[in-house]
Amino acid sequence: GDSVTQMEGPVTLSEEAFLTINCTYTATGYPSLFWYVQYPGEGLQLLLKATKADDKGSNKGFEATYRKETTSFHLEKGSVQVSDSAVYFCALRTGGSYIPTFGRGTSLIVHP
Amino acid sequence: GAVVSQHPSWVICKSGTSVKIECRSLDFQATTMFWYRQFPKQSLMLMATSNEGSKATYEQGVEKDKFLINHASLTLSTLTVTSAHPEDSSFYICSARGSGQNITDTQYFGPGTRLTVL
């Protein structure tokens, strides 16, 4: 079945550091890929998405590129801020389904 | 943007008691609501899908008599964990999809409810 694997956290960085959170997937067909973010005490929010190979999703300085050849969708940001501290979930969705398959989540902690 | 709330945000109960968790869509009508469960360091697992006014559809392995779901209105769904046991301790998250939204549109998630059964 479909699955998403993302790096274990927590990832701890200093402010303005470069961020990469790895995500790889296994899916039948051609999935759409997503990154969700969950800030403390809040619900999951869609951060960015990509629906086909080589698409790049971007939002709030974050970006991720749909790499079909490596079945990856790594999340990157050039300069993180303390306010980026949250849990990040990689997810995929296949066909006409509205139910995402989530990774385990990666906690990001950014220190001033 | 669309907001989904959950109440309570955390609850501690004794083994054998029942606990009700509410999920509300605050500024839109949610024709479909979803209930997820998340164990520590695990991904979100879909438990059930409920449509307003009809019975919930449970995922394989989820006991429908233990996890009672009611979606009585377009803004409220409830999850009742009946006769809770320590193994039911988990983080429960709901999400909602509004009427008129494309079936592949993203869902709006609540902040989750931490249940601890002693």
Contacts between the chains, C-beta under 8 A, distances in Angstrom:
chain1	res1	chain2	res2	distance
A	4	B	43	7.0
A	8	B	41	7.5
A	32	B	104	7.7
A	34	B	106	7.4
A	36	B	109	7.7
A	38	B	109	7.8
A	41	B	9	7.5
A	41	B	111	5.8
A	42	B	111	5.2
A	43	B	4	5.8
A	43	B	6	7.9
A	43	B	93	7.4
A	43	B	95	7.6
A	43	B	108	7.1
A	43	B	109	3.7
A	43	B	110	4.8
A	43	B	111	4.7
A	43	B	112	7.1
A	44	B	93	7.4
A	44	B	95	7.6
A	44	B	109	3.9
A	45	B	109	7.3
A	46	B	106	4.8
A	49	B	106	7.7
A	89	B	43	7.6
A	89	B	44	7.4
A	93	B	104	7.2
A	96	B	103	6.3
A	96	B	104	6.4
A	97	B	104	7.7
A	98	B	32	7.9
A	98	B	97	6.5
A	98	B	103	5.4
A	98	B	104	5.9
A	98	B	105	7.2
A	98	B	107	7.0
A	99	B	34	7.3
A	99	B	46	5.7
A	99	B	49	7.6
A	100	B	107	7.8
A	101	B	43	7.7
A	102	B	43	4.2
A	102	B	44	4.4
A	103	B	43	5.5
A	104	B	41	5.8
A	104	B	42	5.6
A	104	B	43	4.7
A	105	B	41	7.9
A	105	B	43	7.0
